[in-house]
């Protein structure tokens, strides 16, 4: 009887999926149109110019963000430019040669150096060697929190103690109390994977979200803690309680709803939220969130390694989106959804 009921549910689920999946897919961005880590309209020309060996647009872009105090954009651009220079660095070398004292080229260079050190088997030792460079760049930034975000990331990998990290954090928030990148850096330090616990990370994330400015991405920090809690095995304080994860999801859903669908600005937070929703089997909300994401897939969290090797983040994004659509279709009742419903005496009737 049990096997018969299992077969019945499987058959019904297959029929529901076949009927509803095409309807659910209507209006969604086709797979071929989804972009991974697409640059915005300001960064794209700088990357194109850098590919041609011209650093001037990148220099102007970062100078603009520094002068205007656009710290969130500045952080993203520094990270993306360093990522680009990781495999194509001639333009960065030309920039440094032309303006060796430019704080922006020094910041991108330091970001790149820290990334390379993080990937070294001798990570802690390599990072400690970079400490004077990171400290110099941060100390020369009276208003800019981005070098301090880099200092926080550097300190975590260099096994800095709590007192050192707290002093860096104080300097960072003094410059920008709602800076998302600095908050993420602190959350990582407090996570069970590093020097804290699931409870400490959640406590920090929830307090930060409570204090966040309206519309700040810091409001979604608890869902970042939820992601870490679902991904990392339970620590000494146990696993993350499901109600706490669900409250984090509710916060992130509310924040996501504040932005237009297809907006690239909250794309990473939305991708993170969609990932957690899939993990929690909240299929209807996951499918709706994929709709808000539109074409803007992000390497994080889809590129995070689950096994020995990292996986293709775009393929993982598309697979998760397909799964959400399929699971939602399987759970949508058959009755009352079609036009021209066939009754008795029609094809297949009795």
C-alpha positions as CSV (number, residue, x, y, z in Angstrom):
1,X,0.0,0.0,0.0
2,X,2.8,2.4,0.9
3,X,4.6,1.8,-2.4
4,X,1.3,2.3,-4.3
5,X,0.7,5.6,-2.6
6,X,4.3,6.7,-3.4
7,X,3.8,5.8,-7.0
8,X,0.5,7.7,-7.0
9,X,2.1,10.8,-5.6
10,X,4.9,10.6,-8.2
11,X,2.5,10.2,-11.1
12,X,0.4,13.1,-9.9
13,X,3.5,15.3,-9.4
14,X,4.7,14.5,-12.9
15,X,1.4,15.5,-14.4
16,X,1.2,18.7,-12.4
17,X,4.8,19.6,-13.4
18,X,4.0,19.0,-17.1
19,X,0.9,21.2,-16.9
20,X,2.1,24.1,-14.8
21,X,5.9,24.4,-15.6
22,X,5.4,26.1,-19.0
23,X,3.0,28.6,-17.5
24,X,5.3,29.4,-14.6
25,X,8.2,29.9,-17.0
26,X,6.3,32.5,-19.0
27,X,7.6,36.0,-18.3
28,X,10.9,34.8,-16.7
29,X,14.3,35.6,-18.3
30,X,15.4,32.8,-20.6
31,X,18.5,30.9,-19.6
32,X,20.6,32.3,-22.4
33,X,19.8,35.8,-21.3
34,X,21.0,35.4,-17.7
35,X,24.2,37.2,-16.9
36,X,26.8,36.3,-14.3
37,X,28.2,39.2,-12.3
38,X,27.1,41.7,-14.9
39,X,28.8,45.1,-14.4
40,X,26.6,48.2,-14.1
41,X,26.5,51.0,-16.6
42,X,29.4,52.8,-14.8
43,X,31.7,49.9,-14.3
44,X,31.3,48.3,-17.8
45,X,33.1,51.1,-19.7
46,X,36.0,51.0,-17.3
47,X,36.4,47.2,-17.7
48,X,36.2,47.5,-21.5
49,X,38.9,50.2,-21.4
50,X,41.0,48.1,-19.1
51,X,40.8,45.1,-21.5
52,X,42.3,47.4,-24.1
53,X,45.1,48.4,-21.7
54,X,43.7,51.9,-20.8
55,X,43.4,52.5,-17.0
56,X,42.1,56.0,-17.2
57,X,38.3,55.2,-17.0
58,X,38.9,53.0,-14.0
59,X,40.9,55.8,-12.3
60,X,38.2,58.4,-13.0
61,X,35.5,56.1,-11.8
62,X,37.1,55.3,-8.4
63,X,38.1,59.0,-8.0
64,X,34.5,59.9,-8.5
65,X,33.3,57.5,-5.9
66,X,35.9,58.7,-3.4
67,X,35.1,62.4,-3.9
68,X,31.3,61.7,-3.7
69,X,31.5,59.4,-0.8
70,X,29.8,56.6,-2.7
71,X,31.2,53.9,-0.5
72,X,29.1,51.0,-1.4
73,X,29.7,51.5,-5.1
74,X,33.3,52.1,-4.5
75,X,33.7,48.8,-2.6
76,X,32.1,46.9,-5.4
77,X,34.1,48.6,-8.1
78,X,37.4,48.0,-6.2
79,X,36.6,44.3,-5.8
80,X,35.6,43.9,-9.4
81,X,38.6,45.7,-10.8
82,X,40.9,43.7,-8.7
83,X,39.2,40.5,-9.9
84,X,39.7,41.6,-13.5
85,X,43.3,42.4,-12.8
86,X,43.8,39.0,-11.4
87,X,44.0,37.5,-14.9
88,X,44.6,40.7,-16.9
89,X,46.8,43.0,-14.9
90,X,48.8,45.0,-17.5
91,X,46.5,47.9,-17.3
92,X,46.8,48.0,-13.5
93,X,50.6,48.0,-13.9
94,X,50.4,50.9,-16.3
95,X,48.2,52.8,-13.9
96,X,50.6,52.3,-11.0
97,X,53.5,53.4,-13.2
98,X,51.7,56.6,-14.2
99,X,50.4,57.5,-10.8
100,X,52.3,55.5,-8.1
101,X,50.9,57.6,-5.2
102,X,47.2,57.4,-6.4
103,X,45.2,56.1,-3.4
104,X,42.8,54.3,-5.8
105,X,45.5,52.3,-7.7
106,X,47.1,51.5,-4.4
107,X,43.7,50.2,-3.0
108,X,43.0,48.0,-6.1
109,X,46.6,46.7,-5.9
110,X,46.2,45.8,-2.2
111,X,42.9,44.2,-2.9
112,X,44.5,42.0,-5.6
113,X,47.5,41.2,-3.4
114,X,45.2,40.1,-0.5
115,X,43.1,37.9,-2.8
116,X,46.3,36.2,-4.1
117,X,47.5,35.7,-0.5
118,X,44.2,34.2,0.5
119,X,44.6,31.6,-2.3
120,X,48.1,30.6,-1.2
121,X,48.7,27.4,0.8
122,X,50.7,29.6,3.1
123,X,47.7,32.0,3.5
124,X,48.4,33.3,7.0
125,X,52.1,33.9,6.4
126,X,51.5,35.6,3.1
127,X,48.8,37.8,4.6
128,X,51.1,38.8,7.5
129,X,53.7,39.9,4.9
130,X,51.0,42.3,3.5
131,X,50.2,43.8,6.8
132,X,52.3,47.0,6.4
133,X,50.8,47.7,3.0
134,X,47.2,47.2,4.2
135,X,47.8,49.3,7.3
136,X,49.4,52.1,5.3
137,X,46.5,52.3,2.9
138,X,43.9,52.2,5.6
139,X,45.7,54.7,7.7
140,X,45.8,57.1,4.8
141,X,42.0,57.0,4.4
142,X,40.4,59.6,6.7
143,X,36.9,59.1,5.4
144,X,36.9,56.0,3.2
145,X,35.7,52.7,4.8
146,X,36.7,50.5,1.9
147,X,40.4,50.2,2.9
148,X,39.2,49.3,6.4
149,X,36.9,46.6,5.0
150,X,40.0,45.2,3.3
151,X,41.8,45.4,6.6
152,X,39.1,43.4,8.3
153,X,39.3,40.7,5.6
154,X,43.0,40.7,5.9
155,X,42.9,40.4,9.7
156,X,40.6,37.4,9.6
157,X,42.9,35.4,7.3
158,X,46.0,36.5,9.3
159,X,44.4,35.1,12.5
160,X,44.2,38.4,14.2
161,X,42.9,38.3,17.8
162,X,39.6,39.8,18.9
163,X,41.2,43.0,20.2
164,X,42.9,43.7,16.9
165,X,39.7,43.0,15.0
166,X,37.6,45.2,17.3
167,X,40.0,48.1,16.8
168,X,39.8,47.8,13.0
169,X,36.0,47.6,13.2
170,X,35.8,50.7,15.3
171,X,37.8,52.6,12.6
172,X,35.6,51.2,9.8
173,X,32.3,52.1,11.3
174,X,33.6,55.5,12.4
175,X,33.9,56.2,8.6
176,X,30.6,54.7,7.6
177,X,28.4,53.1,10.2
178,X,26.1,51.3,7.7
179,X,28.7,50.1,5.2
180,X,27.6,46.7,4.0
181,X,31.0,45.3,3.1
182,X,32.4,46.0,6.5
183,X,29.4,44.3,8.2
184,X,29.9,41.2,6.0
185,X,33.6,41.2,7.0
186,X,32.7,41.3,10.7
187,X,30.0,38.6,10.2
188,X,32.5,36.3,8.6
189,X,34.9,36.8,11.5
190,X,32.1,36.0,14.0
191,X,30.9,32.9,12.1
192,X,31.4,29.3,13.3
193,X,33.6,28.8,10.3
194,X,36.2,31.3,11.8
195,X,36.4,32.7,15.3
196,X,32.9,32.7,16.6
197,X,29.7,30.7,16.5
198,X,26.3,30.5,14.8
199,X,24.8,32.3,17.8
200,X,27.3,35.1,17.8
201,X,27.0,35.6,14.1
202,X,23.2,35.7,14.3
203,X,23.2,38.1,17.3
204,X,25.5,40.5,15.4
205,X,23.5,40.2,12.2
206,X,20.1,40.8,13.8
207,X,21.4,43.8,15.8
208,X,23.0,45.3,12.7
209,X,19.8,44.8,10.8
210,X,17.8,46.5,13.6
211,X,20.1,49.5,13.4
212,X,20.4,49.6,9.6
213,X,19.4,52.7,7.7
214,X,16.3,52.4,5.6
215,X,17.0,50.6,2.3
216,X,20.5,49.6,3.4
217,X,21.6,46.1,2.4
218,X,22.7,45.6,6.0
219,X,19.1,44.9,6.6
220,X,19.6,41.5,4.9
221,X,22.6,40.6,7.0
222,X,20.7,37.9,9.0
223,X,20.0,35.9,5.8
224,X,23.8,35.9,5.3
225,X,24.1,34.4,8.7
226,X,21.4,31.9,7.8
227,X,23.3,30.9,4.7
228,X,26.4,30.3,6.8
229,X,24.5,28.4,9.4
230,X,22.9,26.1,6.8
231,X,26.2,25.5,5.0
232,X,28.6,25.0,7.9
233,X,28.2,21.9,10.3
234,X,26.8,22.7,13.8
235,X,29.3,24.2,16.2
236,X,29.6,23.9,19.9
237,X,26.4,25.9,20.3
238,X,24.5,23.5,18.0
239,X,22.7,24.1,14.8
240,X,20.9,27.3,13.8
241,X,17.2,27.1,15.1
242,X,14.8,27.0,12.1
243,X,12.6,29.9,13.5
244,X,15.7,32.1,13.5
245,X,16.4,31.2,9.8
246,X,12.8,31.9,8.9
247,X,12.9,35.3,10.6
248,X,16.0,36.2,8.6
249,X,14.2,35.2,5.4
250,X,11.2,37.4,6.3
251,X,13.6,40.4,6.8
252,X,15.3,39.8,3.5
253,X,12.1,39.3,1.6
254,X,10.9,42.7,2.9
255,X,14.1,44.4,1.9
256,X,14.1,42.8,-1.6
257,X,10.5,44.0,-2.1
258,X,11.7,47.6,-1.7
259,X,13.7,47.5,-4.9
260,X,12.4,47.1,-8.5
261,X,12.5,43.7,-10.1
262,X,15.6,43.3,-12.2
263,X,17.5,46.0,-10.3
264,X,21.2,45.1,-10.4
265,X,22.0,46.9,-7.1
266,X,20.5,44.2,-4.7
267,X,21.4,41.3,-7.0
268,X,23.8,39.6,-4.6
269,X,21.4,39.8,-1.7
270,X,18.6,38.5,-3.8
271,X,20.7,35.6,-5.1
272,X,21.6,34.8,-1.5
273,X,18.0,34.9,-0.4
274,X,16.9,32.7,-3.3
275,X,19.6,30.2,-2.3
276,X,18.4,30.0,1.2
277,X,14.7,29.8,0.1
278,X,15.6,26.8,-2.1
279,X,17.5,25.2,0.9
280,X,14.4,25.7,3.0
281,X,12.1,24.3,0.3
282,X,10.1,27.5,0.2
283,X,9.4,27.0,-3.5
284,X,6.8,29.7,-4.1
285,X,8.8,32.4,-2.5
286,X,12.0,31.1,-4.2
287,X,10.4,31.2,-7.6
288,X,9.1,34.8,-7.0
289,X,12.6,35.8,-5.9
290,X,14.2,34.4,-9.0
291,X,11.7,36.7,-10.8
292,X,13.0,39.7,-8.9
293,X,16.6,38.8,-9.7
294,X,15.8,38.9,-13.4
295,X,19.0,38.4,-15.5
296,X,21.5,39.2,-12.7
297,X,23.0,36.0,-11.3
298,X,26.0,36.4,-9.0
299,X,29.0,34.2,-8.3
300,X,28.2,34.3,-4.6
301,X,26.6,32.2,-3.4
302,X,26.3,29.9,-6.4
303,X,30.1,29.6,-6.9
304,X,30.8,28.5,-3.3
305,X,32.5,25.1,-3.4
306,X,30.4,22.2,-2.1
307,X,33.0,19.6,-2.8
308,X,36.7,19.5,-3.6
309,X,36.3,21.8,-6.6
310,X,34.1,24.9,-7.1
311,X,31.2,24.5,-9.4
312,X,30.0,26.7,-12.3
313,X,28.0,29.4,-10.5
314,X,25.8,30.2,-13.6
315,X,24.9,26.5,-14.1
316,X,24.1,26.2,-10.4
317,X,21.9,29.3,-10.5
318,X,20.0,28.0,-13.5
319,X,19.6,24.5,-11.9
320,X,18.2,26.0,-8.7
321,X,15.8,28.2,-10.7
322,X,14.6,25.2,-12.7
323,X,14.2,23.2,-9.5
324,X,12.1,25.9,-7.8
325,X,9.9,26.1,-10.9
326,X,9.6,22.3,-11.1
327,X,8.8,21.9,-7.4
328,X,6.3,24.7,-7.4
329,X,4.6,23.1,-10.5
330,X,4.5,19.7,-8.8
331,X,2.7,21.2,-5.8
332,X,0.1,23.2,-7.8
333,X,-3.3,21.4,-7.8
334,X,-4.5,20.2,-11.2
335,X,-8.2,21.2,-10.7
336,X,-9.4,24.5,-12.1
337,X,-6.3,25.5,-13.9
338,X,-7.0,24.7,-17.6
339,X,-9.3,26.2,-20.2
340,X,-11.9,24.2,-22.0
341,X,-12.0,21.5,-19.3
342,X,-12.7,18.1,-20.7
343,X,-15.7,16.4,-19.2
344,X,-17.4,13.1,-19.6
345,X,-17.9,12.1,-23.2
346,X,-14.9,14.2,-24.3
347,X,-11.6,12.7,-25.3
348,X,-10.6,10.2,-22.6
349,X,-14.1,10.4,-21.0
350,X,-16.3,7.5,-20.1
